[in-house]
Amino acid sequence: MPFPSDVFLPLSAKYHGFVDSKTGYNSHWDITWSFTYALTGTEHAFCTFLTTNPELEGGIPGQYLGYLGINQYLLDENGSVITDEFGDNILIEGYGSLSSYNTSGILAIAFDSTGYFALSSAENSGVSVGDRTINSLIVRDPNNRVICNVALSSLDTGFHLASSVKTYQTMRFRLGNAGRKLQIDYRATDLKYINLTTLNVSVNT
């Protein structure tokens, strides 16, 4: 995947595409990954996830943040199928080749200013539009159930998802204890990592 031309990294930064799909990982050993990002503006989100599928090509747009659900049609935030001008359901592009990904997700972690990632749909459990949490951390388990949906401000007032100017911030994710504990950390200005939250999860791969 080529690096986007409209993003400028610090000189000391390194860009990595996908983790080597030829390398196997096992949740009985600790898995740690991290990345650096910068967000500005008022509406934004990103999602990082683990999957058992080695050939990830794309994901469902919109509220799913690139994380694949189990519906072949595009849905709005209320879980209703989106139709075109002729009233036909809109298929997810490339769904036929992606259908094997439907049950491959084992853990999804989203930072979402809208809270839409936690919404329920016809196939996925979650919350209603009225119960979504703005500027939230949302985690879905291997069964795509929402196991965490909390305001970021309730976790750490020093952590900010976005800023008025482009400021890079590093996140670290650690899955340990044989796939039963997820630690989410961010790096402070003194380069020390601060734990944002620790969650009990159930991931077995």
Protein Blocks (a to p, Z undefined) as FASTA:
>chain_A
ZZdfkbccdfkbccdfdddfkbccdfkbccddddddddedjbdcddddddfbfbbfbdce
hjlnopacfbfbdcdfkopacddfkopacddehklmmmmmmmmpgbdcdddfklmmmpcc
fkbgcddfklpcehiaddddfkopafbdcdfklmomkbcfbdfbdcddddddddeehoia
ccdddddfkopacdfbdcdddddZZ
